[in-house]
Every structure is written in C-alpha cells, then in structure tokens.
Amino acid sequence: MKTIRHWLPLILFAAFILAGCEKKPIPEEEEEQEQAPVLIQKINGFIKDAMTDVYLWYDKMPAIDIRYETDPKVYYDKLLYEEDRWSYITDDITAFEGSLQGVEKTYGYSLAFGRFVDGTGSPTGNYFAIVEYVYPNTPASQAGFARGDLIINLNGANITDINYRQLLSGTSISVTKGILTSQGISAGTTVLLVAEELNLDPVLMYKIIEREGRKIGYLVYLQYISSYNSTSLNLALQYFKINQITDLVLDLRYNGGGSTTAAQYLTSSIAPQTTVDNSSTLVTFQWNDKYQAYWIANNILEQTGVKFDPTVPVKLGLSKLYVLTGNGTASASELTICGLEPYMDVVTVGDTTYGKYTASITIKPEDWYTNVAEYSDFKNWGLQPIVIKYANAEGVTSFKDGFAPDFRVYDELMPAIQLGELTEPLLKKAVEEITGVAIPVLKRARLPFEYVIVDRGFSKFDKQKRNLFLEIPGHSRQIPD
C-alpha cells in the first residue's frame, strides 16, 4: 500500500485503509472482463483515495471497481453527487492553475454566443459571437475589437454548436467581423488572431462618476485573484478613498469567481468599518462529517469559515453597495453579495446570478504521495473536488438558483454601450437609483431580427473558474481514524 503524504496548502488528508487491499476471489464473470492498463488504474486509485477522503459528498459516492474503468475522467464523473455541477478533473493541471492566477494563453476578449430566433421563438441557424469586453494590449484589442463587435465566421466557415468555443482557445484563428445594418448582419473584414500567454489584470476599469452631488466609484472586477490585491485592486480602492467617493458600483456581471482570500480582501475593503474592525464573520464552512467534527473538536476554527480582515490597507467603510450582476456572476462574486448582506444594504442590478454556494481545493499527485516514483507518469493530473458548502452570517446557503436582482436590466450587446458610459443600461440604472434622477438616452433603433444568447465565455476553463477556491492555512497533522 502506498504511503500518503499529508500535505495540502488548505487542509489535511485523513489516513484511510484503501479499499481493495484485501485479496478477494474474483467472480468468473469479472475474470472475462478486460482490465484497464496499469497506469489508468493508478490514476483511478488516486482519484478514489482523494475523493473518499475529502469530497463533501463522499458518503454518497457509488462503489465502482477501478480496475475496469478505462477513462479516469469518465470514472471521476461517475463518482460525483447529483447536485454537484462543479467538481473538475484535468490532465493539464499546470495550465489550469495558471488560468486561476490570470495567466492564460488567450486572444483577450470575452464573447457572448447568439443565434437568431424564428417566428415561433425557437433558435435557428448558425451561431454568431458578440464581444462583451476586451482586455487592453491583447491580440483582440490590437485587432481593433471592442465591446459590441460581431464575429460571424471562423476559419472561413460558419460558426456552429460544434466549433464555436474554438473562438476562445487555441493557437490561432481567422475570424470575419460582422457589420450590423438596418437589414441584418453583413460580412466585414477578416482578421487573424494569434493567442498569447498573458497575465490578465482582473481590474478592467475603475473611475469616478460625479453626478447630482454624488461621487460614485465604478469598478469592473473580472476575477478574484489574490496576487492582485496589493497592486491593481489596491490602487483602485486607494483612488476611491482619496477622492472620498459617496457610493460604489461594483460590476461583477462577468466575474465567475476565484479565491476566498481575494473575496475576503475586497469585502473587507468595502464593508462598514466596525464590521471589519470587529473581524465579524464573512462566511462559515460546512465540510463533510469527518472534517467538520475534527476542526471543531480540535478548535481549528480557521478551517470553519472566513472573517473580515481588519488589516486591509484601505477601508471604504460603506453602508450601501450597488452590484451589477448577470448569469456569469458566480462563486466568489456571489459570496461577496451574500457575505456583505448581513452588514450593509446590497442592491443588485442586472440578471440572476449563477448559483454557486460551494468551494473546492486543488489536489495534485505531489500533494498525495511521498515518493515521486508513485506518480511520475501522471504528475500533471489534478482534481478540483467540492469540499465545503458556505453560508453567510445569517445562514443563507444552497442558493442553487442564484440571486435574483433587485432591478432586472438586460445586458444589451447589440448595439452595445461601452462599459463605464453613463448610458450603459446596468450602470445607468444603478446611477439613477443612487441619485434619484433619470438619465436621458436616445431611443434605440429596432433590430431587424430577434436573437437569443445561448452561451458566453472568456476561456476554455470558464466552467472550472466558476469555483470558489479555498485558501486557508493548513496543518501538518492527520485526522485520527
């Protein structure tokens, strides 16, 4: 039996007797079944051991013989609880971890994918893409893309339900821009995009809007990345503090989540100062029964939740916050909303959020085994299993249908208003609610067609980024059997 090295940056691994160590007679029908290659069985064993230990719903996993599972990813999916939409497995953990830190090979734009709607209201025809936002100094920005631009062809062919996500990942693509006319969409220029590995700053924009005697801070925040706390995010918060903003509009409509420490930093910088100075509870954690009992019995309370951090360098000390939301608002973004609600007035504008009330950790073979030889042939595999449910200080949790907005406003993309402009619909509504004064806009021309958004994304890791990633100091100590 292999020796498990009890190390994770976040939690301990309990020592368990591995199922299958005892020799058992093999039924005749199993003798005739071909077993998976030895390497596949080793990967399956790693999956089984880790999930049996720390998975939130470990007690609901089916009993499956790992010897006959020929695809580890399929085997992993078989283990997941029916409510689990989020646990993930990869055979390229290096790229995955880089993406979580904003390091990604990318074209630099986020896209919404649409289809036309026929007379019965049903989607029909091929796909087209609409640019939601563009990072500066990226292949997309250098090619002249901006919010609202259209893409109607990919590599000289139609965009379909089979190939559309190639627009988000790969080495290079040729795309044809679309031109919106009074008759429909016509073909424009064709450009070549070559992906680059970039460090993507999660702060896309910040500014102050002065209107009706109010100083309104506006922050577009795209991912909760702890490494940016002391740089770009801190610069934005300091700018708001120095200029004495009266209100804050936090744009999370495209923010799929990130780390707990980044969420702790941002919420501590926004919340009422007494809440922060008192280290009030931001969220509590519910682990599986083994771990929850151990943390409580041994008074390891830092593993049972997150408190506001009184050491953050900027404290805006607000009593009210406006958050712009959409169906891409997930995980740490939702934690920000529900974690702050017991302490301040949080007003949401936009669309219903994603609905992600759990958190995960990254488990790699190197975290699990003592001897490199035990995992050298599958060292780039990794698991991202759900390990906790979280709740705010008032017990709000399990919001699987997301948070409905206080003011429902459509994120209009065709034609689109640039983010930060007063007439952009979501920001416009928030500013109107703050000032109590309507913002006049020109009547929009009616589109010559109807369409529906069927998907959206920035990265091939979009689904995985909708996780809340725990970053809590661990302990080099095992849970007794």
N, C-alpha and C positions, 0 to 999 in steps of 0.2 A: 504494500500500500504506500502511496506517495506521502511525503511529509508536506503539510500545508504551512506556508509561511504566513503568520497572522499579521499582515500589514495592509492597510488601506489608508489613504490620506484622510478618510472620513469616518470609518467605523472599524470594528473588529470582526474577524471571522470566527465563528464558533467552530469548535472541533467536533466533527461528526464521524461516526463509523460509516464508511462508504458502503452503500448497498451493493450487493453483488460480490463481496469479498469471500463469502462462504461458498464453497463448492456445492452445487446443486445438480441433480440429474436433469439432463436436457430432454424434454419430450421429443418423441420421434418426429413430430411434425416440424419442430424447430431445427432438428438436425438437417432437414432437407432445405431449409431457408438459407440463402447465401448471406453471410455476414459482411458488414461494411469493412473497407480497408482499415488497417490498424490506425493510421493517422486520423481518420474520421472518427473512430471510436474514442481516441484520446481527446479530440475536441469535444465530442459529445459528453465525455466524462467530466471535463472541465465545466461545461455548461450545467450539467446535472448537479455537481457538487456545489457550485456557487449559488445556483437558484434555490436549492434545498436549504441553503444556509440563510440567505438574507432577503430573498424575494418577499414582498409584502404578503402575497397570497400563496406562500409555499405549501400550505396545508391543503390547497385546492388543486395542486398540480397532478396530472394523471400519471400513473405508473407505466412507463414505457421502457422497453428493453433497448438500451443504447447500442447494442451490438448490431441491430438490424436497421438503424437509421442511417441512410446513405447521404443525407444532406443536412449538415448541422443547422443551417438557417431554418429549414423546414421543421426540424426537431425542436428548435427553440420556440418557434411559433406554436407548436402543439402544446407546449408547457404553459402558455400564457392564460391567465384567468379571463373569463369572457368580458369583464369590464375594462380590461387592460388594452388601451389603444396606443400605448406609448413605449413600452419596453422594446429595446432595439438590440440587434446583434450586427457586427460588421467584421469583415476580414481585412479592413484597412483602417485600423484604429488611429494610425498616425494622421491621416487626412481628416478623420472625424474630430479628433482633439484639436487640430489646428483650426478647423471651422468654428469650434466653440470659442476660440480666442480671437476670432476675427481674421484669421489667416486662411485665405482661401484662393484657389485658382478660379477666377471669375471674369465675367465681362463687365460687371459693375452696375447692372440695372436690376430692378425688381419688376416683374411682369404680372399683369392680370390677363388671363386667357378667356376670350369670349367666343360665343357662337351666335349666329343670327337666330331669330325666332320666327317661326312661320305663323300663318293665320290662326292656328289652333293654340298658339302659345308654346309650342314644343321647339327645342333647339334643333337646328338643321344645318347641314353643310359643314365646311371645314372650320378650323379654328383660326383666330387671329389673336395677336398679343397687343396689349396696351401697356405702355411704360408707366409704372406707379411713381418711381423715383430713380435717380441716378446718383451714384457716388461721384464726387469730383475726382479728376485725374485718373480715370479708368478708361479702358478701351471704349466703353459705351459713351462716356462723356466726350472723349476725343473724336468719336464718330458723329458727334452732334446730337445725340439723343437727349431728350428732355421729357419730363412728365407729360403724359398725354399723347406722345408719339405712338404710331401704329407700326406693327410688323405683320406682313401678310403672306410672305413666302420664306421658306427655309431651304437653303442649299438648292435653289432653283425649283423647288417642288412645293406643293400645298402643305400647310401645317395641319396635322391630323391628331386624333386622340392617341395615335401610336408614337409620333415623333415630337410632340410639342415640348416636352421637357428637355429636349436637346438644346433648346434655346437658353437653358440655364447652366448647362455643364458641358464640358468637352474641351478640346484644344483650340479649334477654330470653326467658325461658321460663316456662311454667306447669307445675309438677310435682305429682304426687299421691304423698304418702308412703304407704308400706306398713306394716302392723302385723303382726308375727309372732305367730301364735296356735298353739294346740295342734292346730288343724285345717289350718293353712296360712298364707297371707298375705291379709289383708283390707285394704280401702281405708281410708286415714285422711284427713287434711286435705289440701287443695290450696293451694299457696303460689306466689307469683310471685317469680321471681329476676331481678334486673336486673344484668347484668355491669358491673363497674367496672374501670378500669385501676389496677392496684395494683403496688406494689413489694413483692415477696414475699421475706421473710427465709428463707433456706434452713435456718436453725436453728429447727426447730419446737418443740423441747423439750430442756432439759437439767436433770438433777437428780442427787442423790447418794443411793444406797440403802445404808443401814448394816445389815448382817446378818452374824451369826456372826463378829463381829470384823473384818469387811472393810468398807472404804469403796469402794463401786462407783459409778463415774461412768457415767451413761447419757445418750447424746447422739443425738437424732433429727436427721439431716442429710439434706436433701432435694435439694440441687443444689450442684454445685461452682461457686461464683460468686466470683471474685477480689475483687470490690468489698466483700464482707462479711468478708474476712479480718481486717481491723483493727477490726471492730465486733462483731457478734453472736458470731461464731465465737471471736474472741479473748476475749470476755467469758466464754464457756462454759469455754474452756481455762484461763483465769486462775482461775475459780471452782474447777475441779478441782485446780489446782496449790496454791492457798491452803489448800484443805481436805484436801490430802495424800491423794488417792484411792490405793487399793491396786490397783484394777483398773478397766478401761474397757470398756463395752459400746457399740459404735458401731452404730447402727441405720441401715443403708443399704438396707433392703428395698424402698424406694420411690424410691431415688436413681438416676436414669437417666444421670448423668454431668455433664460440664461442662469446665472449663478445666484445662490442665496446671498452671498456676501455683497454682490453688486446691488441686489434689491434692498438689502439692509442699509447700504450706504445711501442710496437715493432716497428711501423713505425717511431715514434719519435726518437727511438734509432738508426735507420738506415739512415734516410734522411739527405740531406745536412744541415749543422749546421745553415746556415742563414734561411733556410725554417723553421726549428724547433724554433729557437730563435725569429722569427717574428710571431710565432703562426699562421702560414698560414693555410688555410682551407684544412683539410684532405678530408672530405665528407660533403655534405649538405643533409638534410632530407626533404622529401615531405610527410606530414601527410594527413589525409582526410581533406576536406574543412573546417570543423568546427574547428579542432585543429590548422591547419596551419594559419587560419585567426586570431585565438586568440593569438598564440605565437607572431605573427608579430605585431598585434595591441597593445599588452602589452609589447613589447620589451623584450620578454623572449627568447633571441637569443640562449641560451644554448640548447634549445629544437629543434633548426632548423639545427643542424649539429655538427660536431666534428672538432676541430682544433688540430694541432700538439702541443705537450706538452713540453714547454721549461724546465720544472723542472725534466725531467727524469735524473737519475744519470749517465748514460753512453750515450754519443753521438758519434757514429762512424763517422758521417759526410761523408757518402759515396756519390759518384756521379753516381755509377752504381751498379746494383744488379742483380744477377742471381737467378731465382726462378725455382725449379723443380716442375712440375705440373702433374696432372692426372685427371681422371673423378671424383675422390674423393676430389679434391681441390674445396672447396665451401665457400660461405658466407664470413666470416671474412678473409679467405685466399684470396678471390677474391677482397675484399675491400683493402687489403694490396697491391695487384698488381695495381689496377686501382687508388687507392688513392695516390700512390707514383709516378705514371707515369707522371703527370704534372711537377714534380720537378726533376726527375732523369731518367736515362736510365735503364729500367727494361727489362731484357732479360729472356724469358721463354723457358724452355726445358722440353719436355715430351709429354703430351697429352692435349687435350682440357679440360678446367675446367668445372665444373658442371653447372654454370649459375644461380646464386642466388644474386639478386640485391635488396632484401627487408630485413626488420628486424622486429622482434617481441618482445613482452613482455610477462611475465608470469602473469596471472590473477588467483587468488585463491579466494574462497568464503570469506575468512577472510579479503581480501582486499576490498570486495564489500559491506559486511553487517556490521551493527553496533552491532547487537545482536547475540551472539553466537548461541542462540536457533534457529535462522533462517537458519543456515547451518550445525549444528552439525551432522546431519545424512548424509551429503555428503561433509564433510570438506576436504577429500583427493582428490576431483576432482580439475582439473585445466585446464585452457585454455592457448594456446600459439598462439594467433592470429597475423597475419601480420598487422603492424600499419604504416609502412613507406616504401617508396622507397628511395634509396640513390643514389647520383651521385657524381662523383669526381669534382675537381675544374674546369674541362673543360666541365662539363655537361654530361659525359659518364654515362649512366644508361641503364636499361632494356636490359642487355646482356643475354637474356634468353637462348641463345645457347652457353654460356660460352665464354672464351677467348681461341682462337686457339694459340698454342705455336709458338714461333719464330723458334724453331728447334724441329721437331717431332721425338721423340725417344720412342721406345717401352719399357715398364717396364717389362723386361724379368724376369720371375719367374721360368722357368723350362728349364735347371737348372738355379738357381739364384746365383748372386754375392751378398755378404753381403753388407748392406748399409755402406757407408764410404770408401769402397775399390775403388781404382782408376779405376779399370776395370768395375765397375758397370755402365751400359750404360748411365743413365741420368747424373750422376756425371762426368763420363768420358767426355761426350760432353761438359759440362759446363767448365771443366778444360781446355780442348782443345781450346775452344773459348777464354778463359782468357789468356792462354799462347801462342796461335798460333802454338803449337807443338802437333802433333798426339801422342796418347798413344797406343803403340803396344799391341795387345791381340792375344791370341791363337785362331785359328778358332774353332768355336763351332761345336760339333758333331750334325748331323741332327737327330731330333727326329723321332722315328719310327711311329709317328701318328701326326695328327693335332688336335688342340683343340681350344676352344673359352672360354673366361671369360664371365660368364652370370650374376654375381653379386659379391659383395665384402662387407666386413664389420668387425666391431670390437664388436658391441654392439647391443642389441635389440632396442636401441634408436638412431641408425645410422641416420634414416630419420629425426628425430627431431633435431639431432645435426647439421644438415646442415642448421641451422638457424643462423642469426646474432642477438644476444641478446642485446637490448639496456640497457645501464647502465648510465643514466643521472639523476642527482639530480632532484627530483620532487618538486612540490609546493602544499601546503595545501590550495588550492583555487579553486573554481569551475568556470567553464565557464558559463557566463550568457546565459540564453535562448535567 
